[in-house]
Amino acid sequence: MTGASRDQVTVSGPDTWTFLQNLLSQDLDDIADSERRLTLLLTPQGKVDVAAGITRRGDDAVLDTDTGWGERLAASLARFKIRTKVEISIAPGRPATEDEERARIAAGMPRMGAELDDGVIPQEAFLDADAVSFTKGCFVGQELVCRIDTRGHVNRYLRHLRPGDPSVSLPVGGEVVVDGKVAGSVTSSAPGVSLGYVRREVEPPAECTVDGAPVRIEVIAPSGSIG
């Protein structure tokens, strides 16, 4: 899901890498030319503002994010551009096709506006595994994610939801019901596979219902977790 299907935000200028190193969750000090890493721009409260990939292109940084979120990323970065010599530009991507969207859901990759927003803690969607450095210096929102990593937990996790009938598409927003109690909700859906957040007390694999349909809750297999 990289490339033309995603918005691209280019940061250029002599302060580019110092600027981004101080803001983003990923350690960028040793990123090689043409290398792409996953990263997050968090809110000061440690929630997801924008998730992105970042690639070094010579002295420039190219950040790719979900279609429609490039302006949000550029605006959020610009808020920190005080006495900093950087320029920020945006190139829009194109919306994902139905096949690309189903492939994303099947791969367990969260999408901005569906699984990710400024109410989501990175660990809820397992973004800490690939997009957060716990050894670099300070970055925006670091306190919460580091506190959870060392001595805390989150109350829900992103899960795969598989209906018993592989032709069924679960309703987005549908309640995940386990033992008669609401334990989560559907965030993205395609025939035979969906994503949703489920309370941590529910250990996969587990059975549930969504709108009365039988559904199996499964762990998302590890993967490149953004785009």
N, C-alpha and C positions, 0 to 999 in steps of 0.2 A: 504493500500500500504506500510505497514511497514514490517520489517523482512527481509527474504531472498531475496526479490525482489529489495533491495536497498543496495548500498555500505555502509560499516560501517568503520568508522575511530575511533580508540580507542586512547585516550590520557591518559597516566599513568605517575606516578611520584609524588613526594611530593608537587610540585607546580601546579598540574593539575587545581584545582578549582580556585585558584587565577588568574592563567594564562587565563583561559577561561572567568572568570567574567570580566576581563579587556578588553576583545576583543569582546565578543558576545553581541547581542542586548537584550537577555533575562536575567532576574535577576536569578542567580543561587545560591545565598547565602543560601536559605532555601530548595533547592531541596532535596527530600527524596530518600532513596535507592529504586531503581526500578522505580522511577517516570520518565516519559518522558514529556518534554516540547518542544515547537517549538521555533526555534531561527534562527537568521541570522548572517552570517559574512558579513559585508558590506565593500565596498571600502571606502577609506578615504573621497571620495566625497558623501557618503551616498547612493550609489547604491548597488544593490544586487550582491555580489560576489558569495556566496553559501547559499542556504536555507537548513535547516536541522532540524531533531529532535535530542534531546540530552537526554540521559538516564544515571542516576547514577547507577553504578555497584560497590558497595563498595567505594573504593577510586578512582576508574577509571571513566572516562567519555566515553560513546559510542555515537558517532554522526552518524546518518543515513541520507544519502542523495541519490538523484536520481542516478540510475545506470550510471556509467561512469564519475561521478563527485567527487568520493572519492579522486582521486589523486589531483584534483584541490583544494579540501578542505584541504587536508593534506599539500599541498605545501603552501597554503595561510597561514595556521596556523604556519607552520615552519618558515616563514619569520619573525615572531614576537618572535621566540624562542631564545632570546638573554639573556645569563646569567640566564636562566630559566631551572629548573630541571624537564623536561617532556620528554617523549618518545611518538612518534606518529607512529601508524601502520594502515594498510589498509586491509580490507577483501572485495573483490568485490562481488556485488550482481548479479542478473540475469536480463536480459531485461524483461520488462512487456509483458504479453500476450495481444492479441487483446482485450479480455474481460476485463482485468485489465485496459487497456488504455481507453476503452470506459467508464468504471466505474469512472475512474479519471476525465475524461472530464465532465461526467454527474454530478459529485459531485462538479465541479468547482474548483478542486485543481490544481494550477499552477505547471508546471514542468520546471526544469532547462533545458536550451537550447531551450525551446519552449516559455513559457510565462515569464521566468525569465532569466535575464543575467545582465551584468554590465552596462546596459543602463536603467534598471528599478528601479524606486523609490518604496520602500515598500508599500506606500499608494496606488499606482496604482493597485496593486493586493490584497489590503486589508490585507496585512501581518502584519500591525501594530496592528491589533486587538488581535492577539494571540502570535506573535513572538517578539514583541518589548515592553520593559519596559521603561516607561517615568519617573520612579521614582528612578531607580538605579543610580549609579555613571556613570562616563564616559565610553563609548565604542567606537570602531572604527566607524566613519561615523555618530555619534550621532547628530552633529550640524544640518544637513539638515533635518533629519526626525523629530527632535524636532521643528525646525522652521516651517515646514509645519503643524505640529500638532497644534501649538499655533496660527499662524497667516497667514497661506498660503493655497494653494490648488494645486492639480496636474491637468494636462491638459487632462488626459485620465484615463479610468478605465477598468478593466477586466470585460467582460460581457459574458453571454451565448448567442449564436447565434443558433436559431432553424429554419431550413428550413421548408417551407410549406409542402414539401414532406418528410415524415419521413425516406424514404429510401435513401435520398440524403446525400452524404458526401461533404461538402464544400471544395474547394481547399485551402490548407494551403498557406498563402500569398495572398489569394484573397482579393480584396478591398471591404470594407463595404461602400456602397454608400447610402447616405440619402439625399433626395430632390436634387438629381443630383450632390451632392458633396461627395468626398471621406472623410469618417469620421473615418476610422480605417482599420484594417486588421485581417484576420483569423490567429490564431497561432497554434491551434490543432483541429483535426477534426475526427469525427466518424459518422456513419450513424444516421441522425436525430438530432445530437447535436454537437456543436463546441464551441470553446473558441476564443476570440479575444479582442483586445483593441479597445475601441471606445471613441471618444472625449467626454469630460464631458458635453458639451452643449446638447448632445443627451440624453434625459431623458427616460429611459425604463419605461414601455414597448413602443417600437417604431418599425416601419416598415422600412426595408431597402432592398437592393438587393446585392447579391454577385454573380458576373458573370452572371447577369441577372435573377438569381433565387430569388423568394421572400423569405425573411428571417425576423424573429422576433427577436429583441434585448431584452434580459431579464436581470434582476438583478440576480446575483449569490446569492443563499441562503447561510446564514452564516454556516460555517462548520469548522472543523479542517483544516486549509488552507494549510498545507504542509504535503505531504505523509501520 
